[in-house]
Amino acid sequence: MTTQHPYRAQEAYSFACMRCGYGWEQDYEIHHHIRADGSETVTYRADGETVPSPLSRPTCVNCGSHVVRIMQPGRVHVFEELLQGSHQAPPHGRHWWNRPVS
């Protein structure tokens, strides 16, 4: 039983399967609950369904593999370009994770 109303947050992640190359993005609603004993529980929901944390052991929705890379939202298209060989490598030391956010 919880004593407080849940705190809700929205998060989105990009995923890329390192086995089959499939990429997808998913939005999550994260519910933080405080139980009567003071402990916290966290529940993830995607498309209206309660799901496991996407950060624990993601599963490829295409092939079922657990070798999945988790990225910030919007990165699936870059990963797909890399797999197709059409993406130019960034100059040495310039990667997507250290570029300024616009």
C-alpha positions as CSV (number, residue, x, y, z in Angstrom):
1,M,0.0,0.0,0.0
2,T,1.3,3.5,-0.9
3,T,1.0,6.5,1.3
4,Q,1.6,9.2,-1.3
5,H,0.4,9.7,-4.8
6,P,2.9,8.6,-7.4
7,Y,5.3,11.0,-8.9
8,R,5.3,10.5,-12.7
9,A,8.0,11.3,-15.2
10,Q,8.3,10.8,-19.0
11,E,11.4,9.3,-20.6
12,A,12.2,8.1,-24.1
13,Y,15.0,5.8,-25.3
14,S,16.3,4.6,-28.6
15,F,17.3,1.0,-28.8
16,A,19.5,-0.9,-31.4
17,C,19.9,-4.6,-31.5
18,M,23.5,-5.6,-31.9
19,R,22.5,-9.0,-33.2
20,C,20.0,-8.3,-36.0
21,G,20.5,-4.5,-36.4
22,Y,16.8,-3.6,-35.7
23,G,16.3,-0.2,-34.2
24,W,13.3,1.3,-32.4
25,E,12.3,4.0,-30.0
26,Q,10.0,3.8,-27.0
27,D,8.4,6.4,-24.7
28,Y,7.9,5.4,-21.0
29,E,5.8,6.8,-18.2
30,I,7.7,6.2,-15.0
31,H,5.7,6.0,-11.7
32,H,7.6,6.5,-8.4
33,H,5.6,5.3,-5.4
34,I,6.4,5.6,-1.7
35,R,5.2,2.7,0.4
36,A,3.9,3.0,4.0
37,D,7.3,1.7,5.3
38,G,9.1,4.6,3.4
39,S,10.6,2.4,0.7
40,E,10.3,3.5,-2.9
41,T,9.1,1.4,-5.9
42,V,9.3,2.4,-9.5
43,T,6.9,1.2,-12.2
44,Y,7.5,1.6,-16.0
45,R,4.6,1.8,-18.4
46,A,4.8,1.8,-22.2
47,D,1.7,2.0,-24.5
48,G,-0.5,1.7,-21.5
49,E,1.0,-1.5,-20.3
50,T,3.3,-2.1,-17.2
51,V,6.7,-3.3,-18.5
52,P,10.1,-4.1,-17.0
53,S,12.6,-1.3,-16.7
54,P,14.1,-0.7,-20.1
55,L,17.5,-0.2,-18.4
56,S,17.6,-3.6,-16.7
57,R,17.7,-6.2,-19.6
58,P,16.2,-4.9,-22.8
59,T,15.0,-7.4,-25.3
60,C,15.0,-6.8,-29.1
61,V,11.4,-6.7,-30.3
62,N,12.5,-8.1,-33.6
63,C,14.7,-11.2,-32.7
64,G,14.5,-11.5,-28.9
65,S,18.2,-10.9,-28.3
66,H,19.3,-9.2,-25.1
67,V,22.4,-7.7,-26.8
68,V,20.7,-4.3,-27.1
69,R,22.3,-0.8,-27.0
70,I,20.4,1.9,-25.2
71,M,20.8,5.4,-26.5
72,Q,19.3,8.8,-26.1
73,P,16.1,9.4,-28.1
74,G,16.5,10.2,-31.8
75,R,19.5,8.0,-32.4
76,V,18.0,5.1,-34.3
77,H,18.4,6.7,-37.7
78,V,22.2,7.3,-37.1
79,F,22.6,3.6,-36.1
80,E,20.7,2.5,-39.2
81,E,23.0,4.6,-41.4
82,L,26.0,3.1,-39.8
83,L,24.8,-0.4,-40.5
84,Q,24.1,0.5,-44.1
85,G,27.6,2.1,-44.5
86,S,26.2,5.4,-45.6
87,H,27.2,7.4,-42.5
88,Q,30.5,9.2,-42.5
89,A,32.5,8.8,-39.3
90,P,32.8,12.0,-37.3
91,P,36.2,13.6,-37.1
92,H,38.4,12.1,-34.4
93,G,37.1,13.2,-30.9
94,R,33.7,14.4,-32.2
95,H,31.0,11.9,-31.3
96,W,27.3,12.4,-30.9
97,W,27.5,12.1,-27.1
98,N,29.9,15.1,-26.7
99,R,28.3,17.5,-29.2
100,P,26.5,20.5,-27.8
101,V,22.8,20.2,-27.7
102,S,21.0,22.7,-29.9
